[in-house]
């Protein structure tokens, strides 16, 4: 037993197993409102919503979850939800509905002192994206919690870290195939999975300002898989082999998800203070 450590359970099984290990403790429960939110409502970035997911306890299971907790004298002091990531201002109406939905779970108990609203706050990934309106985001929470006694927790790690990371690459190939100009670089999707796996683009910019006429190119990596595309169809100054190219938005989960796929997993990280 570790004093001050509180477990957050997101399944009936987890509640039971935790109860067997330490009956009589306080716990949190992750709930699933059957609504999801993400950048451009990309389902790959949603942890609840259209598809049934493994995350959290659904409303239909909640009574059973409370019964399991009672069996082990567990007190539920926290309700937690995290329904997706990368959302921006256009998705704030959905955010409002999700918060409203999740308060149903809070209202079933008189022991909840904390509501964790998860993370998922997005940053711009393309030139067409605008920054998330944090004032509107906060106003939604204030409207729902103004007269409630609970403390609000948030998990803003990705929002803070994503813009702080840059991926520096070297152009090694510039070649036109049919109607597409491909710019190949010396790293592939195994170095940073988000563009290929989740459709979260890392916006490319030349490391040094380049003058001259722009042309539309597709930035691709060095892995022998068709999904190894960093950015498709972007207008850029004419790039030359040997030039340095920068991909922004590469902070947060990039290196933590990297692999040695195709034996091309070597990279270096530099922390600038």
ZATOR-9821 format. One line per 5 residues: for each residue x, y, z of N, C-alpha, C. Coordinates in Angstrom, 3 decimals. Example, Ala and Ser with C-alpha at 12.3 -4.5 7.8 and 13.67 -1.06 7.14 Angstrom:
BEGIN
13.190 -5.690 7.800 12.300 -4.500 7.800 13.200 -3.300 7.800  12.850 -2.250 7.080 13.670 -1.060 7.140 12.900 0.030 7.870
# end
This chain:
BEGIN
0.849 -1.196 0.000 0.000 0.000 0.000 0.883 1.244 0.000  0.570 2.183 -0.897 1.309 3.438 -0.984 0.342 4.572 -0.665  0.595 5.274 0.420 -0.278 6.376 0.802 -0.264 7.460 -0.276  -1.427 7.979 -0.591 -1.537 9.049 -1.569 -1.709 8.580 -2.995  -1.537 7.279 -3.241 -1.698 6.745 -4.592 -3.155 6.352 -4.808
-3.754 6.903 -5.835 -5.153 6.615 -6.145 -5.236 5.949 -7.507  -5.941 4.845 -7.583 -6.064 4.107 -8.836 -7.305 4.556 -9.598  -7.142 4.706 -10.901 -8.257 5.024 -11.782 -8.604 3.765 -12.564  -9.815 3.269 -12.450 -10.221 2.008 -13.078 -11.145 2.285 -14.261  -10.900 1.591 -15.380 -11.750 1.851 -16.545 -12.494 0.608 -17.015
-12.636 -0.378 -16.129 -13.409 -1.569 -16.465 -13.917 -2.215 -15.188  -14.951 -3.040 -15.324 -15.455 -3.787 -14.173 -14.376 -4.710 -13.636  -13.624 -5.308 -14.542 -12.544 -6.204 -14.134 -11.507 -5.475 -13.303  -11.138 -4.265 -13.731 -10.126 -3.505 -12.990 -10.623 -3.135 -11.596  -11.905 -2.779 -11.479 -12.454 -2.462 -10.155 -12.381 -3.686 -9.251
-12.774 -4.834 -9.786 -12.741 -6.067 -8.989 -11.324 -6.421 -8.560  -10.390 -6.377 -9.501 -9.011 -6.761 -9.178 -8.385 -5.798 -8.183  -8.681 -4.509 -8.347 -8.137 -3.536 -7.393 -8.777 -3.720 -6.022  -10.057 -4.039 -6.014 -10.727 -4.289 -4.750 -10.162 -5.489 -4.020  -9.788 -6.515 -4.763 -9.180 -7.695 -4.148 -7.821 -7.367 -3.546
-7.090 -6.480 -4.201 -5.763 -6.101 -3.701 -5.840 -5.165 -2.501  -6.785 -4.255 -2.528 -6.835 -3.257 -1.459 -8.240 -2.796 -1.164  -9.055 -3.628 -0.538 -10.421 -3.204 -0.220 -10.429 -1.994 0.710  -11.471 -1.193 0.579 -11.620 -0.053 1.469 -10.931 1.214 1.013  -10.374 1.224 -0.188 -9.653 2.410 -0.664 -10.565 3.332 -1.473
-10.037 4.508 -1.749 -10.677 5.422 -2.694 -10.205 5.100 -4.106  -11.100 5.191 -5.074 -10.722 4.959 -6.467 -11.380 6.005 -7.359  -10.876 6.073 -8.586 -11.535 6.831 -9.632 -12.075 5.873 -10.667  -13.051 6.311 -11.430 -13.610 5.499 -12.505 -13.575 6.310 -13.796  -13.023 5.693 -14.836 -13.080 6.309 -16.160 -14.391 5.903 -16.816
-15.112 6.883 -17.319 -16.404 6.612 -17.932 -16.337 6.872 -19.433  -17.275 6.268 -20.143 -17.355 6.401 -21.595 -18.734 6.950 -21.951  -18.806 8.195 -22.424 -20.103 8.804 -22.727 -20.676 8.412 -24.083  -19.989 7.507 -24.789 -20.421 7.092 -26.128 -20.458 8.274 -27.098  -19.599 9.243 -26.853 -19.421 10.395 -27.734 -17.923 10.640 -27.863
-17.481 10.978 -29.065 -16.061 11.202 -29.280 -15.778 12.579 -29.846  -14.530 13.007 -29.690 -14.108 14.316 -30.190 -12.665 14.205 -30.665  -12.347 14.898 -31.749 -10.978 14.840 -32.270 -10.821 15.892 -33.356  -9.593 16.055 -33.806 -9.334 16.971 -34.916 -10.130 16.510 -36.140  -10.954 17.414 -36.669 -11.769 17.122 -37.847 -12.636 15.880 -37.650
-12.908 15.533 -36.398 -13.698 14.346 -36.045 -13.149 13.076 -36.704  -11.831 12.968 -36.689 -11.121 11.794 -37.188 -11.334 10.640 -36.207  -11.998 9.570 -36.648 -12.342 8.469 -35.747 -11.111 7.746 -35.214  -9.988 7.832 -35.916 -8.765 7.192 -35.421 -8.258 7.853 -34.149  -8.718 9.061 -33.885 -8.261 9.817 -32.723 -9.309 9.863 -31.616
-10.380 9.089 -31.766 -11.452 9.108 -30.776 -11.418 7.846 -29.922  -11.553 8.036 -28.611 -11.524 6.914 -27.676 -12.923 6.483 -27.259  -13.922 7.186 -27.727 -15.316 6.796 -27.553 -16.076 7.442 -28.692  -17.298 6.974 -28.928 -18.049 7.589 -30.006 -18.749 6.586 -30.885  -18.526 6.691 -32.203 -19.251 5.870 -33.170 -19.044 4.389 -32.900
-17.814 4.002 -32.645 -17.497 2.597 -32.412 -17.395 2.305 -30.919  -17.817 1.108 -30.525 -17.636 0.679 -29.143 -16.150 0.473 -28.897  -15.626 1.047 -27.824 -14.196 0.969 -27.539 -13.953 0.309 -26.187  -12.697 -0.007 -25.931 -12.309 -0.655 -24.674 -12.182 0.337 -23.527  -12.309 1.624 -23.801 -11.993 2.647 -22.804 -13.215 3.028 -21.976
-13.103 2.898 -20.683 -14.106 3.445 -19.788 -15.347 2.587 -19.630  -16.157 2.986 -18.670 -17.384 2.274 -18.331 -18.571 3.035 -18.916  -19.377 2.335 -19.696 -20.542 2.934 -20.328 -21.667 3.138 -19.312  -22.586 4.013 -19.673 -23.724 4.286 -18.794 -24.481 2.991 -18.474  -24.591 2.113 -19.466 -25.328 0.862 -19.268 -24.645 -0.066 -18.268
-23.349 0.131 -18.018 -22.594 -0.701 -17.074 -22.437 -0.051 -15.708  -22.839 1.192 -15.588 -22.428 1.966 -14.418 -23.006 1.412 -13.123  -24.264 0.992 -13.132 -24.852 0.420 -11.920 -24.068 -0.800 -11.463  -23.683 -1.618 -12.409 -22.901 -2.805 -12.061 -21.538 -2.410 -11.502  -20.937 -1.365 -12.076 -19.648 -0.890 -11.569 -19.767 -0.436 -10.118
-20.847 0.266 -9.799 -21.057 0.712 -8.420 -21.237 -0.479 -7.488  -21.920 -1.507 -7.965 -22.132 -2.695 -7.139 -20.816 -3.408 -6.858  -19.964 -3.516 -7.872 -18.658 -4.153 -7.666 -17.837 -3.348 -6.666  -17.864 -2.030 -6.787 -17.133 -1.184 -5.839 -17.642 -1.387 -4.415  -18.958 -1.494 -4.252 -19.516 -1.712 -2.915 -19.076 -3.046 -2.336
-18.955 -4.055 -3.192 -18.537 -5.378 -2.719 -17.191 -5.322 -2.011  -16.341 -4.383 -2.401 -14.997 -4.284 -1.822 -14.831 -3.012 -0.992  -15.950 -2.389 -0.670 -15.929 -1.184 0.165 -15.043 -0.096 -0.443  -15.076 0.016 -1.763 -14.315 1.051 -2.464 -15.171 2.306 -2.591  -14.570 3.446 -2.329 -15.274 4.721 -2.439 -14.839 5.430 -3.717
-15.792 5.771 -4.555 -15.487 6.428 -5.833 -15.441 7.933 -5.607  -14.234 8.476 -5.653 -14.041 9.904 -5.385 -13.698 10.697 -6.644  -13.508 10.003 -7.762 -13.148 10.711 -8.999 -13.890 10.098 -10.179  -14.386 10.954 -11.060 -14.905 10.546 -12.363 -13.975 11.124 -13.425  -13.565 10.262 -14.351 -12.589 10.649 -15.375 -13.142 10.306 -16.752
-12.918 11.178 -17.717 -13.247 10.849 -19.104 -12.202 11.460 -20.029  -11.894 10.741 -21.089 -10.950 11.214 -22.113 -11.445 10.629 -23.422  -12.033 11.452 -24.266 -12.816 10.943 -25.386 -12.165 11.115 -26.753  -11.003 11.753 -26.811 -10.330 11.911 -28.089 -9.253 12.968 -28.010  -8.554 13.179 -29.121 -7.440 14.126 -29.080 -7.361 14.957 -30.358
-6.701 16.096 -30.209 -6.438 16.969 -31.340 -7.558 17.925 -31.690  -8.582 18.018 -30.844 -9.725 18.851 -31.222 -9.395 20.338 -31.121  -10.079 21.109 -31.968 -9.872 22.558 -32.045 -11.213 23.277 -31.867  -11.231 24.562 -32.111 -12.427 25.370 -31.869 -13.678 24.849 -32.587  -13.602 24.389 -33.845 -14.821 23.895 -34.502 -15.487 22.727 -33.779
-14.761 22.037 -32.913 -15.332 20.896 -32.198 -15.840 21.248 -30.793  -15.834 22.519 -30.423 -16.185 22.869 -29.045 -17.659 22.638 -28.714  -18.541 22.668 -29.691 -19.936 22.323 -29.407 -20.045 20.855 -29.004  -19.247 20.014 -29.632 -19.221 18.600 -29.249 -18.637 18.462 -27.851  -17.592 19.229 -27.566 -16.996 19.219 -26.226 -18.034 19.580 -25.167
-18.836 20.569 -25.446 -19.888 20.982 -24.521 -20.861 19.827 -24.261  -21.249 19.131 -25.315 -22.184 18.010 -25.163 -21.562 16.862 -24.380  -20.266 16.622 -24.592 -19.583 15.545 -23.873 -19.529 15.841 -22.380  -19.164 17.066 -22.030 -19.102 17.430 -20.611 -20.478 17.272 -19.972  -21.498 17.749 -20.653 -22.858 17.634 -20.136 -23.244 16.174 -19.939
-22.896 15.334 -20.892 -23.205 13.905 -20.811 -22.512 13.257 -19.616  -21.249 13.604 -19.407 -20.469 12.954 -18.354 -20.898 13.379 -16.955  -21.562 14.502 -16.841 -22.043 14.917 -15.523 -23.135 13.990 -15.005  -23.779 13.243 -15.889 -24.744 12.229 -15.433 -24.073 11.255 -14.479  -22.846 10.837 -14.825 -22.128 9.887 -13.965 -21.828 10.514 -12.605
-21.406 11.770 -12.623 -21.099 12.473 -11.374 -22.337 12.542 -10.487  -23.481 12.772 -11.104 -24.710 12.970 -10.341 -25.261 11.683 -9.735  -24.711 10.548 -10.105 -25.157 9.286 -9.506 -24.512 9.031 -8.150  -23.558 9.876 -7.768 -22.789 9.650 -6.539 -22.719 10.931 -5.726  -22.593 10.784 -4.423 -22.365 11.957 -3.571 -20.966 11.947 -2.970
-20.092 11.096 -3.525 -18.728 10.963 -2.995 -17.669 11.538 -3.924  -18.065 12.029 -5.097 -17.099 12.496 -6.096 -16.597 13.889 -5.731  -15.295 13.993 -5.543 -14.673 15.283 -5.217 -13.855 15.841 -6.375  -13.529 14.989 -7.353 -12.691 15.402 -8.481 -13.310 14.905 -9.783  -13.305 15.751 -10.800 -13.677 15.343 -12.153 -12.491 15.628 -13.062
-11.946 14.571 -13.650 -10.827 14.702 -14.575 -11.386 14.701 -15.991  -11.214 15.815 -16.697 -11.805 15.961 -18.028 -10.857 15.504 -19.133  -9.759 14.856 -18.755 -8.850 14.304 -19.734 -8.040 15.356 -20.468  -7.494 14.935 -21.587 -6.702 15.841 -22.419 -7.334 15.965 -23.790  -6.484 15.953 -24.812 -6.989 16.006 -26.171 -7.030 17.373 -26.803
-6.672 18.416 -26.049 -6.671 19.761 -26.626 -5.680 19.802 -27.784  -6.121 20.323 -28.920 -5.301 20.257 -30.110 -4.508 21.516 -30.398  -3.540 21.365 -31.279 -2.752 22.487 -31.785 -2.908 22.516 -33.311  -2.650 23.650 -33.968 -2.745 23.696 -35.428 -1.752 22.732 -36.082  -2.229 21.991 -37.071 -1.371 21.069 -37.810 -1.171 21.479 -39.259
-1.989 22.393 -39.739 -1.826 22.907 -41.094 -2.025 24.416 -41.067  -1.706 25.050 -42.176 -1.865 26.501 -42.261 -3.332 26.917 -42.188  -4.244 25.989 -42.415 -5.673 26.293 -42.360 -6.240 26.196 -40.950  -5.499 25.598 -40.040 -5.965 25.444 -38.661 -5.726 26.719 -37.863  -6.661 27.060 -37.014 -6.488 28.143 -36.053 -6.290 27.562 -34.662
-5.572 28.270 -33.790 -5.366 27.763 -32.431 -6.693 27.558 -31.705  -6.717 26.583 -30.832 -7.892 26.328 -30.008 -8.217 27.561 -29.170  -9.478 27.946 -29.153 -9.931 29.077 -28.346 -10.058 28.614 -26.898  -9.008 28.832 -26.121 -8.993 28.360 -24.737 -10.021 29.083 -23.873  -10.313 30.322 -24.194 -11.327 31.041 -23.419 -12.696 30.388 -23.576
-13.050 30.018 -24.794 -14.325 29.321 -25.012 -14.305 27.954 -24.361  -13.182 27.256 -24.477 -13.045 25.926 -23.865 -13.260 26.015 -22.357  -12.602 26.997 -21.719 -12.723 27.158 -20.274 -14.124 27.615 -19.880  -14.739 28.445 -20.716 -16.085 28.932 -20.409 -17.097 27.789 -20.374  -16.887 26.796 -21.216 -17.774 25.627 -21.209 -17.671 24.895 -19.876
-16.449 24.701 -19.405 -16.278 24.049 -18.105 -16.867 24.896 -16.985  -16.637 26.199 -17.057 -17.155 27.082 -16.008 -18.677 27.028 -15.951  -19.306 26.980 -17.105 -20.768 26.932 -17.148 -21.301 25.665 -16.485  -20.616 24.560 -16.705 -21.088 23.285 -16.157 -20.726 23.097 -14.683  -19.616 23.682 -14.246 -19.116 23.391 -12.896 -19.232 24.570 -11.934
-19.769 25.691 -12.401 -19.789 26.902 -11.574 -20.430 26.658 -10.212  -21.460 25.874 -10.163 -22.180 25.660 -8.904 -21.953 24.248 -8.352  -20.896 23.630 -8.779 -20.575 22.287 -8.295 -19.353 22.345 -7.385  -19.263 21.418 -6.428 -18.156 21.465 -5.467 -16.888 20.767 -5.941  -16.958 20.041 -7.054 -15.812 19.224 -7.462 -14.642 20.064 -7.988
-13.448 19.531 -7.767 -12.232 20.072 -8.379 -12.099 19.502 -9.786  -11.668 20.335 -10.736 -11.473 19.887 -12.114 -9.996 19.604 -12.354  -9.715 18.448 -12.931 -8.356 18.109 -13.371 -8.334 18.040 -14.893  -7.157 18.325 -15.459 -6.969 18.261 -16.906 -5.616 17.638 -17.202  -5.501 16.996 -18.364 -4.264 16.348 -18.791 -3.762 17.031 -20.071
-3.037 18.141 -19.946 -2.686 18.946 -21.125 -1.331 18.612 -21.742  -0.777 17.450 -21.439 0.599 17.167 -21.843 0.856 17.307 -23.329  0.012 16.685 -24.160 0.213 16.735 -25.602 0.091 18.165 -26.119  -0.851 18.908 -25.593 -1.066 20.298 -26.001 0.171 21.144 -25.718  0.831 20.882 -24.603 2.014 21.652 -24.220 3.242 21.220 -25.017
3.383 19.908 -25.216 4.627 19.374 -25.770 4.681 19.344 -27.293  3.539 19.226 -27.949 3.571 18.975 -29.392 4.272 20.085 -30.168  3.960 21.334 -29.864 4.577 22.449 -30.581 6.037 22.664 -30.197  6.493 22.011 -29.146 7.865 22.239 -28.685 8.873 21.359 -29.401  8.424 20.448 -30.256 9.333 19.528 -30.929 9.389 19.744 -32.426
10.590 19.693 -32.977 10.816 19.773 -34.420 11.570 18.534 -34.864  11.238 18.038 -36.043 11.959 16.915 -36.629 12.759 17.441 -37.818  14.086 17.383 -37.705 14.978 17.892 -38.753 15.416 16.743 -39.651  15.148 16.870 -40.936 15.439 15.818 -41.904 16.275 16.379 -43.048  16.908 15.479 -43.783 17.690 15.873 -44.955 17.026 15.330 -46.212
16.852 16.195 -47.193 16.294 15.771 -48.478 17.342 14.949 -49.216  16.975 13.735 -49.622 17.925 12.914 -50.383 17.432 12.557 -51.784  16.185 12.879 -52.081 15.629 12.559 -53.396 14.614 13.622 -53.798  14.742 14.122 -55.013 13.699 14.966 -55.603 13.437 14.421 -56.999  12.230 13.909 -57.218 11.965 13.245 -58.495 10.477 13.285 -58.819
10.169 13.549 -60.088 8.782 13.554 -60.521 8.420 12.202 -61.100  7.316 11.636 -60.615 6.766 10.389 -61.151 5.338 10.680 -61.583  5.079 10.494 -62.870 3.799 10.883 -63.442 3.544 12.358 -63.121  2.419 12.669 -62.468 2.100 14.074 -62.205 2.549 14.537 -60.829  3.190 13.672 -60.044 3.546 13.998 -58.659 5.048 14.197 -58.502
5.427 15.290 -57.844 6.826 15.520 -57.484 7.035 15.005 -56.064  7.881 14.000 -55.926 8.179 13.427 -54.617 9.473 14.018 -54.073  9.423 14.404 -52.814 10.619 14.827 -52.094 10.877 13.780 -51.021  11.929 12.995 -51.211 12.267 11.952 -50.251 13.231 12.467 -49.196  13.040 12.024 -47.961 13.890 12.448 -46.849 14.471 11.223 -46.154
15.409 11.479 -45.245 16.188 10.388 -44.657 15.582 9.822 -43.374  14.272 9.891 -43.220 13.594 9.274 -42.078 12.168 8.943 -42.479  11.651 7.853 -41.906 10.307 7.415 -42.248 9.353 7.438 -41.076  8.174 6.867 -41.304 7.110 6.959 -40.306 7.444 6.242 -39.007  8.445 5.363 -39.028 8.820 4.680 -37.786 9.449 5.635 -36.775
9.929 6.781 -37.231 10.520 7.772 -36.326 9.436 8.578 -35.608  8.331 8.801 -36.276 7.213 9.550 -35.691 5.935 9.053 -36.367  5.108 8.336 -35.628 4.003 7.584 -36.211 2.748 8.398 -36.510  2.596 9.544 -35.916 1.293 10.209 -35.961 0.794 10.549 -37.371  1.630 11.052 -38.282 1.092 11.347 -39.617 0.570 10.102 -40.341
1.326 9.022 -40.316 0.933 7.818 -41.048 -0.193 7.058 -40.358  -0.119 6.931 -39.038 -1.094 6.114 -38.315 -2.412 6.827 -38.041  -2.340 8.109 -37.736 -3.525 8.818 -37.264 -3.970 9.964 -38.164  -3.231 10.221 -39.233 -3.608 11.327 -40.099 -3.387 12.690 -39.479  -2.453 12.779 -38.518 -2.090 14.065 -37.915 -0.852 14.595 -38.630
-0.986 15.541 -39.527 0.160 15.972 -40.329 1.192 16.751 -39.533  2.451 16.542 -39.880 3.550 17.381 -39.402 3.872 18.343 -40.542  3.598 19.609 -40.337 3.728 20.582 -41.423 5.206 20.781 -41.777  5.589 20.608 -43.062 6.986 20.775 -43.463 7.311 22.218 -43.843  8.472 22.671 -43.407 8.986 23.986 -43.805 10.488 23.850 -44.042
11.051 24.597 -44.996 12.508 24.571 -45.173 13.199 25.085 -43.916  14.308 24.466 -43.555 15.039 24.913 -42.366 15.591 26.321 -42.552  15.906 26.683 -43.786 16.358 28.031 -44.120 15.382 28.641 -45.116  15.170 29.931 -44.984 14.238 30.607 -45.895 14.723 30.452 -47.336  13.822 30.028 -48.195 14.151 29.846 -49.602 13.312 30.802 -50.450
13.946 31.433 -51.405 13.242 32.308 -52.335 12.933 31.528 -53.611  12.065 32.081 -54.400 11.782 31.450 -55.681 10.363 30.923 -55.759  10.023 30.444 -56.929 8.675 29.969 -57.206 8.393 28.663 -56.465  7.185 28.555 -55.939 6.781 27.336 -55.239 6.210 26.323 -56.224  6.231 25.067 -55.812 5.567 24.021 -56.575 5.006 23.000 -55.590
4.010 22.268 -56.033 3.340 21.314 -55.155 4.111 20.004 -55.130  4.435 19.549 -53.914 5.229 18.330 -53.755 4.584 17.444 -52.695  5.030 16.190 -52.666 4.641 15.243 -51.621 5.899 14.780 -50.908  5.922 14.969 -49.587 7.087 14.607 -48.778 6.938 13.159 -48.329  7.931 12.325 -48.653 7.855 10.898 -48.315 9.111 10.464 -47.568
8.971 9.373 -46.805 10.080 8.865 -46.011 10.856 7.770 -46.708  11.696 7.073 -45.932 12.601 6.071 -46.506 12.247 4.642 -46.104  10.983 4.401 -45.766 10.514 3.063 -45.415 9.727 2.492 -46.588  9.904 1.189 -46.854 9.285 0.594 -48.041 7.833 0.185 -47.784  7.030 1.170 -47.394 5.599 0.959 -47.229 4.865 2.163 -47.801
3.725 1.903 -48.421 2.999 2.966 -49.113 2.509 4.057 -48.171  2.283 3.710 -46.908 1.780 4.722 -45.974 2.866 5.664 -45.471  4.107 5.469 -45.917 5.216 6.300 -45.432 5.228 7.647 -46.153  4.224 8.448 -45.854 4.071 9.777 -46.441 4.003 10.788 -45.308  4.916 11.747 -45.320 4.902 12.782 -44.289 3.836 13.835 -44.566
3.730 14.266 -45.822 2.757 15.314 -46.161 2.509 15.264 -47.661  1.259 15.160 -48.052 0.917 15.037 -49.472 0.373 16.352 -50.015  0.900 16.762 -51.174 0.337 17.894 -51.896 0.469 19.235 -51.217  1.688 19.641 -50.917 1.913 20.933 -50.276 2.781 21.804 -51.174  2.452 23.080 -51.268 3.232 24.026 -52.065 4.447 24.473 -51.269
5.640 24.273 -51.837 6.882 24.646 -51.170 7.856 25.224 -52.186  8.814 26.043 -51.716 9.899 26.468 -52.602 10.627 25.238 -53.141  11.240 25.380 -54.297 11.897 24.221 -54.892 13.009 23.720 -53.973  12.871 22.471 -53.562 13.838 21.847 -52.656 14.889 21.093 -53.455  16.099 21.085 -52.913 17.211 20.402 -53.569 17.731 19.296 -52.663
18.276 18.277 -53.275 18.886 17.194 -52.501 20.023 17.745 -51.653  20.056 17.326 -50.397 21.054 17.819 -49.462 20.546 18.922 -48.554  19.405 19.514 -48.892 18.837 20.557 -48.042 18.222 19.959 -46.779  18.129 20.796 -45.754 17.495 20.398 -44.495 16.027 20.818 -44.516  15.163 19.904 -44.112 13.730 20.157 -44.057 13.254 19.971 -42.619
12.384 20.846 -42.165 11.877 20.791 -40.794 10.406 20.398 -40.793  10.060 19.432 -39.942 8.661 19.080 -39.716 8.273 19.581 -38.331  7.258 20.439 -38.281 6.838 20.971 -36.989 5.748 20.074 -36.386  5.343 20.385 -35.155 4.363 19.579 -34.405 4.899 18.205 -34.026  6.216 18.043 -33.981 6.794 16.719 -33.754 7.116 16.442 -32.292
6.644 17.296 -31.393 6.865 17.024 -29.978 5.928 15.944 -29.478  5.824 15.831 -28.178 4.907 14.874 -27.536 5.322 13.435 -27.812  4.514 12.681 -28.564 4.678 11.226 -28.604 5.624 10.707 -29.686  6.305 11.554 -30.410 7.080 11.071 -31.552 8.135 10.044 -31.166  9.128 10.442 -30.394 10.213 9.511 -30.085 9.754 8.379 -29.185
8.744 8.616 -28.349 8.286 7.560 -27.443 7.609 6.423 -28.197  7.135 6.672 -29.413 6.506 5.625 -30.223 7.422 5.133 -31.340  8.641 5.619 -31.399 9.545 5.257 -32.492 9.985 3.801 -32.394  10.364 3.241 -33.541 10.829 1.856 -33.591 12.012 1.746 -34.551  12.602 0.564 -34.579 13.724 0.295 -35.483 13.248 -0.431 -36.736
12.028 -0.171 -37.141 11.454 -0.813 -38.319 12.372 -0.611 -39.527  12.613 -1.692 -40.269 13.508 -1.678 -41.431 14.935 -1.289 -41.046  15.269 -1.441 -39.773 16.600 -1.098 -39.260 16.947 0.358 -39.546  15.923 1.211 -39.493 16.129 2.638 -39.747 15.590 3.457 -38.581  15.928 3.014 -37.389 15.398 3.674 -36.212 16.354 4.614 -35.512
17.512 4.857 -36.091 18.488 5.714 -35.413 18.118 7.193 -35.566  18.153 7.894 -34.455 17.947 9.346 -34.476 18.559 9.919 -33.207  18.754 11.206 -33.204 19.296 11.890 -32.032 18.290 12.923 -31.557  18.272 13.123 -30.250 17.397 14.135 -29.663 18.239 15.195 -28.969  17.865 16.449 -29.169 18.560 17.568 -28.536 17.540 18.410 -27.776
17.865 18.713 -26.530 17.010 19.547 -25.698 17.612 20.940 -25.631  16.860 21.935 -26.096 17.326 23.319 -26.081 16.649 24.049 -24.936  17.445 24.611 -24.050 16.920 25.309 -22.879 17.149 26.813 -23.011
# end
